[in-house]
């Protein structure tokens, strides 16, 4: 029998949150949390929909199942009851104009980068670049953790998504491999297909589940593993990797471990 995520504890969810509360109770303590209203001022909240992307960006090239495809190909796969999941794709690569539809989160910490003593090539990977995720009904994004000791802020804009979260200490049980974005990706199948007794550490893992609806933002602490699964409709979200005062030290250590020592 696979892991039963329906019985897993839910991540705390708040309709709104004060910036100091976010920083002290969740960012500093490395606790996941879901909060609303932070993206209410985004144009994407009113503008984005499955139909909007089909009509306006259908010809945009994207990677799909290891091959080059278009966004229309992705939606046609959903129409045919297939479930590829677009993840980690730069929003600007889909269309530069989409960046104008999103903005700064109302309660996100102020960025601490770029820093004059850190090469621009490293800092360009955090705090600025937004990624888009698109999933069809029931599609699953791979279980992974973010690179460079960064934390993840993901905002749901279309559809609903369930995100399973596992703490960093469970990483070895997940058979980690280096991911395309420099982070780690699990070699295990979808969590609900993992046998409970396949690894004692995994069966006893403290799995949390976040339920995301349009307008919700999920804070994923540094090192935490996350796997997203859409509900019964197309879901679209945007995410960014963040570095601030709370995780600046771990960011520098990860830079040295993964890149600096090879220079």
C-alpha positions as CSV (number, residue, x, y, z in Angstrom):
1,X,0.0,0.0,0.0
2,X,1.3,3.5,-0.9
3,X,1.6,6.5,1.4
4,X,-1.8,7.9,2.3
5,X,-1.4,11.7,1.9
6,X,-5.1,12.2,2.7
7,X,-4.3,11.4,6.4
8,X,-1.2,13.6,6.5
9,X,-1.3,16.8,8.7
10,X,-2.1,20.0,6.8
11,X,0.2,22.9,6.6
12,X,-1.1,25.9,8.5
13,X,-3.1,28.2,6.3
14,X,-3.8,31.9,7.0
15,X,-6.1,34.2,5.1
16,X,-3.5,36.9,5.5
17,X,-0.2,37.3,7.3
18,X,1.9,40.2,8.6
19,X,5.4,40.4,7.3
20,X,7.0,40.2,10.7
21,X,4.9,37.1,11.5
22,X,6.1,35.5,8.3
23,X,9.7,36.3,9.0
24,X,9.8,35.3,12.7
25,X,7.4,32.3,12.9
26,X,8.0,30.7,9.6
27,X,11.0,31.9,7.7
28,X,13.4,32.0,10.7
29,X,11.9,28.8,12.1
30,X,11.9,27.1,8.7
31,X,8.2,26.1,9.0
32,X,6.0,25.8,5.9
33,X,2.9,28.0,5.7
34,X,0.2,28.9,3.2
35,X,-1.1,32.5,3.2
36,X,-3.5,34.5,1.0
37,X,-3.9,38.1,-0.2
38,X,-0.2,38.6,-1.0
39,X,-0.8,38.4,-4.7
40,X,-4.2,40.0,-4.8
41,X,-2.8,43.1,-6.7
42,X,-1.4,41.0,-9.5
43,X,-3.0,41.4,-12.9
44,X,-2.6,37.6,-13.3
45,X,-5.3,37.1,-10.6
46,X,-8.0,38.4,-13.0
47,X,-6.4,37.8,-16.4
48,X,-4.9,34.3,-16.3
49,X,-7.0,31.2,-17.2
50,X,-6.6,28.0,-19.2
51,X,-8.5,29.7,-22.1
52,X,-6.3,32.8,-21.9
53,X,-3.1,30.7,-22.3
54,X,-4.6,28.5,-25.0
55,X,-5.6,31.5,-27.1
56,X,-2.7,33.8,-26.6
57,X,0.4,31.6,-26.0
58,X,-0.5,28.3,-27.7
59,X,2.4,28.6,-30.2
60,X,5.0,29.3,-27.6
61,X,7.7,26.6,-27.5
62,X,8.2,24.5,-24.3
63,X,10.0,21.3,-23.3
64,X,7.5,18.4,-23.0
65,X,8.4,14.8,-22.2
66,X,12.0,15.4,-23.3
67,X,11.1,16.9,-26.6
68,X,10.4,20.3,-28.0
69,X,6.7,21.1,-28.2
70,X,4.3,24.0,-28.0
71,X,1.9,25.1,-25.2
72,X,-0.9,23.9,-27.5
73,X,0.6,20.4,-27.6
74,X,0.6,20.4,-23.8
75,X,-3.1,21.3,-23.6
76,X,-4.0,18.8,-26.3
77,X,-2.3,16.1,-24.2
78,X,-4.6,17.1,-21.3
79,X,-7.6,16.8,-23.7
80,X,-6.4,13.3,-24.5
81,X,-6.4,12.3,-20.8
82,X,-2.5,12.5,-20.7
83,X,-0.8,14.2,-17.8
84,X,2.6,15.8,-18.6
85,X,3.6,18.5,-16.1
86,X,5.5,21.6,-17.0
87,X,7.7,22.6,-14.2
88,X,10.8,24.8,-13.6
89,X,10.2,26.7,-16.9
90,X,11.2,30.4,-16.9
91,X,8.1,32.6,-17.2
92,X,9.9,35.0,-19.5
93,X,10.7,32.1,-21.9
94,X,7.0,31.4,-22.4
95,X,6.5,35.1,-23.1
96,X,8.3,38.2,-21.7
97,X,5.0,40.1,-21.4
98,X,3.7,37.7,-18.8
99,X,6.2,39.1,-16.3
100,X,4.1,42.3,-16.2
101,X,1.1,40.3,-14.9
102,X,2.9,39.4,-11.7
103,X,4.8,41.5,-9.2
104,X,6.3,41.5,-5.7
105,X,4.4,39.6,-3.1
106,X,3.0,41.9,-0.5
107,X,4.5,40.0,2.4
108,X,7.7,38.6,0.9
109,X,11.0,39.4,2.6
110,X,13.1,42.1,0.9
111,X,15.7,40.5,-1.3
112,X,19.3,40.6,-0.1
113,X,20.8,40.0,-3.5
114,X,22.6,40.9,-5.7
115,X,25.5,41.4,-3.3
116,X,28.7,43.2,-4.5
117,X,30.9,40.3,-3.4
118,X,28.9,37.5,-5.1
119,X,29.3,36.9,-8.9
120,X,26.3,38.1,-10.9
121,X,26.1,34.7,-12.6
122,X,25.2,33.2,-9.2
123,X,22.8,35.8,-8.0
124,X,20.8,35.8,-11.2
125,X,19.4,32.5,-10.2
126,X,17.5,33.8,-7.2
127,X,15.1,36.5,-6.1
128,X,14.3,37.7,-9.7
129,X,13.6,34.8,-12.0
130,X,10.0,33.5,-11.9
131,X,9.2,30.0,-13.0
132,X,5.8,28.8,-14.3
133,X,4.2,25.4,-13.6
134,X,1.3,24.0,-15.6
135,X,-0.4,20.7,-14.8
136,X,-3.4,18.9,-16.2
137,X,-6.0,17.0,-14.2
138,X,-4.2,14.7,-11.8
139,X,-0.7,15.5,-13.1
140,X,2.2,15.4,-10.7
141,X,5.4,17.5,-10.5
142,X,8.5,15.6,-9.4
143,X,9.5,15.4,-5.8
144,X,12.5,17.7,-5.4
145,X,14.2,20.3,-3.3
146,X,15.5,23.7,-4.3
147,X,19.1,24.6,-5.0
148,X,21.5,26.9,-3.3
149,X,19.9,26.8,0.1
150,X,17.1,29.0,-1.1
151,X,13.5,29.0,0.0
152,X,10.6,28.7,-2.4
153,X,7.5,30.9,-2.7
154,X,4.8,29.5,-5.0
155,X,1.6,31.3,-5.8
156,X,-1.4,29.4,-7.2
157,X,-3.1,31.4,-9.9
158,X,-5.4,29.0,-11.8
159,X,-7.0,25.7,-10.5
160,X,-6.1,23.9,-7.4
161,X,-3.0,21.9,-6.3
162,X,-2.0,19.7,-3.4
163,X,1.6,19.9,-2.4
164,X,3.3,17.3,-0.2
165,X,6.2,18.5,1.9
166,X,9.0,16.5,3.5
167,X,11.7,17.9,5.8
168,X,15.4,17.9,4.8
169,X,16.5,15.1,7.1
170,X,14.5,12.6,5.1
171,X,16.5,13.3,1.9
172,X,18.6,10.2,1.9
173,X,15.5,8.0,1.9
174,X,14.3,9.7,-1.3
175,X,17.2,8.5,-3.5
176,X,18.2,12.0,-4.4
177,X,19.7,12.9,-7.8
178,X,20.9,16.2,-9.2
179,X,18.1,18.0,-10.9
180,X,18.2,20.2,-14.0
181,X,18.0,23.4,-11.9
182,X,20.9,22.4,-9.7
183,X,18.7,21.2,-6.8
184,X,17.9,17.6,-6.0
185,X,15.2,15.4,-7.5
186,X,14.0,12.1,-6.0
187,X,14.3,8.9,-8.0
188,X,11.2,7.5,-6.3
189,X,7.9,7.4,-8.0
190,X,4.9,9.6,-7.0
191,X,4.6,9.5,-3.2
192,X,1.2,7.8,-3.3
193,X,2.8,4.9,-5.2
194,X,5.7,4.5,-2.7
195,X,5.3,1.4,-0.6
196,X,5.1,2.3,3.1
197,X,7.6,-0.3,4.1
198,X,10.1,0.3,1.3
199,X,12.2,2.4,3.7
200,X,11.6,2.7,7.4
201,X,12.7,6.3,7.5
202,X,10.3,7.2,4.7
203,X,7.4,5.4,6.3
204,X,8.0,7.4,9.5
205,X,8.6,10.7,7.7
206,X,6.8,13.8,8.9
207,X,4.9,14.5,5.7
208,X,2.8,17.6,5.5
209,X,0.3,18.6,2.9
210,X,-0.6,22.0,1.6
211,X,-3.9,22.6,-0.2
212,X,-3.5,25.5,-2.6
213,X,-6.4,27.5,-4.2
214,X,-6.1,30.5,-6.5
215,X,-4.5,33.4,-4.6
216,X,-2.7,31.2,-2.1
217,X,1.1,31.4,-1.6
218,X,3.1,28.5,-0.2
219,X,6.3,29.1,1.7
220,X,8.7,26.1,1.3
221,X,11.7,26.4,3.7
222,X,15.3,25.7,2.5
223,X,16.0,22.0,2.0
224,X,12.4,20.9,2.2
225,X,11.2,18.5,-0.5
226,X,8.0,19.2,-2.3
227,X,5.7,17.3,-4.8
228,X,2.7,19.0,-6.4
229,X,-0.4,17.2,-7.7
230,X,-3.2,19.1,-9.5
231,X,-6.9,18.5,-8.8
232,X,-9.5,17.8,-11.5
233,X,-8.7,20.8,-13.7
234,X,-5.7,22.6,-15.3
235,X,-3.6,24.3,-12.7
236,X,-1.1,27.2,-13.2
237,X,1.2,28.6,-10.6
238,X,4.4,30.7,-10.5
239,X,7.3,30.2,-8.1
240,X,10.6,31.8,-7.3
241,X,13.7,30.9,-5.3
242,X,14.5,33.4,-2.6
243,X,17.5,34.4,-0.5
244,X,17.2,36.8,2.4
245,X,18.8,37.5,5.8
246,X,17.3,34.3,7.2
247,X,19.0,31.9,4.8
248,X,21.9,34.0,3.5
249,X,24.5,31.8,5.4
250,X,23.2,28.6,3.9
251,X,23.1,30.2,0.5
252,X,26.8,31.0,0.7
253,X,27.6,27.5,1.9
254,X,25.7,25.9,-0.9
255,X,27.4,28.2,-3.4
256,X,30.8,27.1,-2.2
257,X,29.8,23.4,-2.0
258,X,28.2,23.2,-5.4
259,X,30.1,25.8,-7.5
260,X,32.8,27.7,-5.7
261,X,35.0,24.7,-5.0
262,X,35.0,23.8,-8.7
263,X,36.3,27.2,-9.9
